[in-house]
C-alpha cells in the first residue's frame, strides 16, 4: 500500500476551488485516494452538497475522522501574494485557501492512515462540503443517515485548526451554542415634523436591544466562559432625513454555554419582545435560528489519550478548550465522544492563508501516533 504525502495531497485539495457550496472535484480527490487505501466509500449528496462516508474494517471500535473540503471565498485576489487556489510552495510554506481550514488536516490524517495496513477495529472518514455555509445539507444530514444505517462510531477526531500558537497547544473538547434572533418592530411612517401622525419604531427597538444586552446571562459554566449576547445590526433602510421609518430591524447573536439551551433562550427573547410590544402598542416579530447547542466531551480515557499523544509528540500540555465559534462537532456529538485537533489556525479565513510543510509532516506523525495509541488502548484485540 503506497504511503501518501500530506504535502502533495494538501496541494491537490487546495487546487480544487471548493467554495461552499461548490465541490470542484475536491471530494473526488479524497474518495479516489481512500479507495486506493481499501476504504469502502459512499457518496451522500444532499441538495447541492457532496458528502462522503468511508470505512475500512468490520469490527469495533470505529475511530472516525471528520472534516470538510469546502472553504470560504478567497477574497480580494490582488491582496494575495500568490493564486489562492494555486497551492504553491514558497519558503517551506504551502499557500492557498483551505491550507489550515482544513484541507491540510484531511491530507495529514489520510497520510497517517496510509501507514497502517490494518488495525484491530475500524477507521472511517466523515467528510462534508457544507461546513463553511449554513450547514444544513452536510454533517447534520450524514449523521442522520448514519443513525438510519445503525452505523456505530465510537470516537471522533475533527480536524479543525484547533492549535493556537504551535501544534498541539490546544484541542477543543466542547463548543458553545449559537442562536441568532432578528427583531422587527412595525411602526407607522410619517414626516419627522409631525411625529404625532406617525409611530417611530426605532426608540422601541433601541430600548428592546438595551434590555437584551443588559441581562447577565450567567457567570460562566464549568470549562466554559460566560455566555455572551452581541447586537450585530440595527437597520431601517431609511435613506431620507425627514421621514420616520415604517419599521426597524435589529439582530443579536448569543454564544451560550451549557447553562442554557437554544430553546430556552428563544423563549426568553420572544417573551421580552411580546412584553415590549404590549407596553408600546407596536407589533414586534422575533425570528430565531438555533445553529447549535453547547456541548462538552467530558474528561476521560479518550481525551486523556489524545492529550498524552500530543505531549509525547510536541512536548506541550494541551489546553482542553471550549473557545471559538461553532463546528460540525456539534452534530457529531450526538453519535459519540468528539474532540477537535488540527493545525495552527492563525491564518484561517485570512488573505494568504498558509501552512508550513513541517507542520503538515508533524501533524501526520501525531495523527499516526494517535491511531496507534487508540487501537492499542481500545482495539478489539486489546
C-alpha positions in Angstrom: 0.0 0.0 0.0 1.5 3.3 -1.1 2.2 5.9 1.5 0.6 9.2 0.9 2.5 12.5 1.0 0.5 15.0 3.1 2.1 18.0 1.3 1.2 16.8 -2.2 -2.3 15.9 -1.1 -2.8 19.2 0.6 -1.8 20.9 -2.7 -4.1 18.7 -4.7 -7.0 19.6 -2.4 -6.3 23.4 -2.4 -6.2 23.3 -6.2 -9.9 22.5 -6.2 -11.7 25.8 -5.6 -14.4 24.3 -3.4 -16.0 27.5 -2.1 -19.3 26.5 -0.4 -21.5 25.0 -1.9 -19.2 24.2 -4.9 -17.2 20.9 -4.7 -15.0 21.5 -7.8 -13.7 17.9 -7.6 -12.3 18.1 -4.0 -14.4 15.1 -2.8 -13.2 13.1 -5.8 -9.6 13.6 -4.6 -10.5 12.3 -1.2 -12.5 9.4 -2.5 -10.0 8.2 -5.1 -7.2 8.1 -2.5 -9.3 6.4 0.1 -10.5 3.7 -2.3 -6.8 3.0 -3.2 -6.3 2.5 0.6 -9.0 -0.1 0.7 -11.9 2.1 2.0 -15.5 1.4 1.0 -16.7 4.9 0.0 -20.3 6.0 0.0 -21.1 9.4 -1.6 -24.0 11.2 0.0 -25.4 14.1 -1.9 -28.0 16.3 -0.1 -29.2 19.3 -2.1 -26.2 20.9 -3.7 -23.7 19.4 -1.2 -21.3 16.5 -1.8 -20.6 14.4 1.3 -18.6 11.2 1.9 -18.6 8.4 4.4 -15.7 5.9 4.0 -15.0 2.9 6.1 -12.2 0.3 6.3 -12.8 -2.5 8.8 -15.8 -4.5 10.1 -15.2 -4.7 13.8 -15.2 -2.2 16.6 -14.1 0.2 17.8 -14.7 2.6 15.0 -12.4 5.7 15.1 -13.7 8.3 12.8 -12.0 11.4 11.3 -14.4 14.2 10.4 -13.6 17.2 8.2 -14.7 19.5 5.4 -13.5 20.1 1.9 -15.4 23.3 1.4 -13.7 26.7 2.0 -14.6 30.3 2.4 -14.1 32.6 -0.6 -10.6 33.7 -1.4 -11.4 37.4 -1.1 -9.6 40.2 -3.0 -7.2 38.5 -5.4 -4.8 41.5 -5.6 -4.1 41.1 -1.9 -2.9 37.6 -2.2 0.8 37.1 -2.9 0.0 34.1 -5.0 -3.1 32.5 -6.5 -5.3 31.4 -3.6 -6.0 28.1 -5.4 -2.6 27.7 -6.9 -1.3 25.7 -3.9 2.3 27.0 -4.4 5.1 26.3 -2.0 7.3 29.2 -1.0 9.9 29.3 1.8 8.7 26.0 3.1 5.0 27.1 3.2 2.0 25.9 1.3 -0.1 28.9 0.4 -3.8 28.7 -0.5 -7.3 28.9 0.6 -8.1 25.9 2.9 -4.5 25.2 3.8 -5.2 25.2 7.5 -9.1 25.2 7.4 -9.0 22.4 6.8 -7.6 20.6 3.8 -4.2 20.3 5.4 -5.6 18.2 8.3 -7.6 16.0 5.9 -4.4 15.3 4.0 -2.4 14.7 7.2 -5.0 12.1 8.5 -5.2 10.3 5.2 -1.4 10.2 5.0 -1.3 8.8 8.6 -3.9 6.2 7.7 -1.8 5.1 4.7 0.9 4.0 7.1 -1.3 1.2 8.5 -2.1 -2.0 6.6 -4.7 -2.9 9.2 -5.9 -2.0 12.7 -7.8 -4.1 15.3 -11.0 -2.3 14.6 -12.3 0.2 12.0 -11.1 3.5 10.6 -13.7 5.8 9.0 -14.0 9.2 7.4 -16.9 11.6 7.5 -16.2 14.4 5.0 -18.6 17.2 4.1 -18.8 20.1 1.7 -21.1 22.2 3.8 -19.2 23.3 7.0 -18.5 26.9 6.0 -22.0 27.5 4.7 -25.3 27.2 6.5 -24.5 23.6 7.3 -28.0 22.2 6.5 -27.0 19.6 3.9 -23.7 18.4 5.3 -22.6 16.7 8.5 -26.0 17.0 10.1 -27.6 15.0 7.3 -24.8 12.5 7.2 -25.2 11.9 11.0 -28.9 11.3 10.4 -28.0 8.8 7.6 -25.5 7.0 9.8 -28.2 6.6 12.5 -30.6 5.2 10.0 -28.0 2.7 8.9 -27.2 1.7 12.5 -23.6 2.7 11.9 -21.7 2.8 15.2 -18.9 5.3 15.6 -17.1 5.0 18.9 -14.9 8.2 18.9 -14.3 11.0 16.5 -11.5 13.4 15.8 -12.4 16.6 13.9 -9.5 18.2 12.1 -10.4 21.8 12.7 -7.4 24.1 13.2 -7.6 23.9 17.0 -4.0 24.7 17.7 -3.4 28.3 18.7 0.3 29.2 18.6 2.0 25.9 18.0 0.9 22.4 17.0 -1.0 20.7 19.8 -1.1 23.6 22.3 -4.9 23.5 22.2 -7.6 21.0 21.5 -11.3 21.7 21.5 -13.3 19.4 23.9 -16.6 21.4 23.5 -18.2 24.3 21.9 -20.6 27.0 22.9 -24.1 27.0 21.3 -25.2 29.8 19.0 -28.6 31.4 18.4 -29.4 34.4 16.1 -32.5 36.5 16.6 -34.0 39.1 14.4 -36.5 41.6 15.9 -38.7 43.5 13.5 -40.7 46.4 15.0 -43.6 47.7 12.9 -44.3 51.4 13.3 -46.1 54.0 11.1 -44.2 56.0 8.6 -44.6 59.8 8.7 -43.0 63.2 8.4 -40.4 64.0 11.2 -42.1 67.4 11.7 -45.4 65.7 12.6 -44.5 62.8 14.9 -48.0 62.7 16.3 -49.1 61.3 13.0 -46.5 58.6 13.0 -45.2 55.8 15.2 -41.4 55.7 15.3 -40.2 52.1 15.7 -36.6 53.0 16.4 -36.9 54.0 20.1 -38.8 50.8 20.8 -36.2 48.8 19.1 -33.3 50.6 20.8 -35.0 50.0 24.2 -35.5 46.4 23.4 -31.9 45.9 22.3 -30.8 47.7 25.5 -32.9 45.4 27.7 -31.5 42.3 25.9 -27.9 43.5 26.3 -28.5 44.4 30.0 -29.2 40.8 31.1 -26.3 38.9 32.6 -27.0 35.5 31.1 -24.7 33.7 33.6 -21.3 33.9 35.3 -19.8 31.0 33.4 -20.1 27.2 33.4 -17.6 24.5 34.1 -14.9 24.6 31.4 -16.8 27.5 29.6 -16.7 31.3 29.8 -19.9 33.3 30.5 -22.5 33.3 27.8 -22.4 36.4 25.6 -25.0 38.4 23.7 -23.9 40.8 21.0 -26.0 43.2 18.9 -25.0 42.7 15.3 -27.1 45.2 13.4 -29.8 47.8 13.8 -31.3 48.9 10.5 -34.2 50.7 8.9 -33.1 51.0 5.3 -34.2 54.7 5.6 -32.3 57.0 3.2 -34.3 60.1 3.9 -33.6 62.6 6.7 -37.1 63.8 7.1 -39.0 60.5 7.3 -39.9 58.5 10.4 -39.3 54.9 9.1 -42.1 52.4 8.7 -40.2 49.6 10.6 -36.9 48.8 12.1 -34.9 45.6 12.4 -32.3 44.6 14.9 -30.3 41.3 15.2 -28.5 39.7 18.0 -26.3 36.6 18.4 -25.9 34.7 21.6 -23.0 32.3 22.2 -24.1 30.3 25.2 -22.6 27.7 27.5 -24.4 24.6 28.8 -26.2 26.7 31.4 -28.7 27.3 28.7 -30.4 25.7 25.7 -31.3 27.4 22.5 -35.0 26.8 23.1 -34.8 28.4 26.5 -33.1 31.5 25.1 -35.5 31.7 22.2 -38.5 31.6 24.7 -36.9 34.4 26.7 -36.3 36.7 23.7 -39.8 36.0 22.3 -41.3 36.8 25.7 -39.4 40.0 26.1 -40.4 41.1 22.6 -44.1 40.4 23.4 -43.8 42.4 26.6 -42.3 45.4 24.7 -45.0 45.2 22.1 -47.7 45.3 24.7 -46.2 48.2 26.5 -45.6 50.3 23.4 -48.6 49.4 21.3 -46.4 48.2 18.5 -46.1 44.9 16.7 -42.8 43.1 17.2 -41.8 39.9 15.4 -39.0 37.8 16.8 -37.4 35.3 14.4 -34.9 32.9 15.9 -32.5 30.4 14.4 -30.5 28.0 16.6 -27.4 26.9 14.8 -26.1 24.6 17.6 -26.3 23.7 21.2 -23.5 23.8 23.7 -21.7 20.6 24.4 -18.7 19.2 26.3 -16.8 16.0 25.9 -16.1 15.0 29.4 -12.6 14.2 30.6 -11.8 10.5 30.4 -9.7 7.9 28.6 -10.3 9.2 25.1 -9.5 12.9 25.8 -6.6 11.8 28.0 -5.2 9.6 25.3 -5.1 12.5 22.8 -3.5 14.8 25.3 -0.9 12.1 26.1 0.0 11.7 22.4 0.3 15.5 22.0 2.6 15.7 24.9 4.8 12.9 23.6 4.9 14.3 20.1 5.2 18.1 20.8 6.3 18.3 24.4 3.3 20.5 25.4 0.5 20.2 27.9 -2.5 20.8 25.6 -5.2 23.3 26.7 -8.6 21.5 26.7 -10.6 24.4 25.4 -14.2 25.3 24.6 -13.4 28.7 23.0 -14.2 29.8 19.4 -17.2 29.5 17.2 -19.2 26.5 16.2 -18.0 23.5 14.3 -19.5 20.3 12.9 -18.5 18.6 16.2 -21.9 19.9 17.4 -23.6 17.4 15.2 -21.2 14.5 15.7 -21.5 14.7 19.5 -25.0 13.1 19.0 -23.1 10.0 17.8 -20.1 9.6 20.1 -17.5 11.5 22.1 -15.8 14.0 19.8 -12.9 16.5 20.0 -11.0 18.7 17.6 -7.3 18.5 17.0 -5.7 20.1 14.0 -3.3 22.7 12.6 -2.5 26.2 13.9 -5.4 28.4 13.0 -3.6 31.8 12.8 -4.3 32.3 9.1 -7.7 30.6 8.7 -10.1 32.7 6.6 -7.4 35.2 6.0 -5.7 36.5 2.9 -2.6 34.5 2.2 -3.8 31.5 4.3 -0.9 29.1 4.6 0.6 26.1 6.4 4.2 25.2 7.0 5.4 22.0 5.2 7.0 21.0 8.5 3.6 21.3 10.3 1.9 19.1 7.8 4.5 16.4 8.3 4.5 16.8 12.1 0.7 16.6 12.2 0.8 13.5 10.1 3.3 11.9 12.6 1.0 12.9 15.5 -2.1 11.5 13.8 -0.2 8.3 13.1 0.8 8.0 16.8 -2.8 8.8 17.8 -4.2 6.0 15.7 -1.6 3.5 17.0 -2.3 4.6 20.6 -6.0 4.5 20.2 -6.2 0.9 18.9 -3.6 -0.2 21.4 -5.9 1.0 24.2 -9.4 0.5 22.7 -8.8 -2.1 19.9 -10.8 -5.3 19.6 -7.7 -7.4 20.3 -6.5 -5.4 23.3 
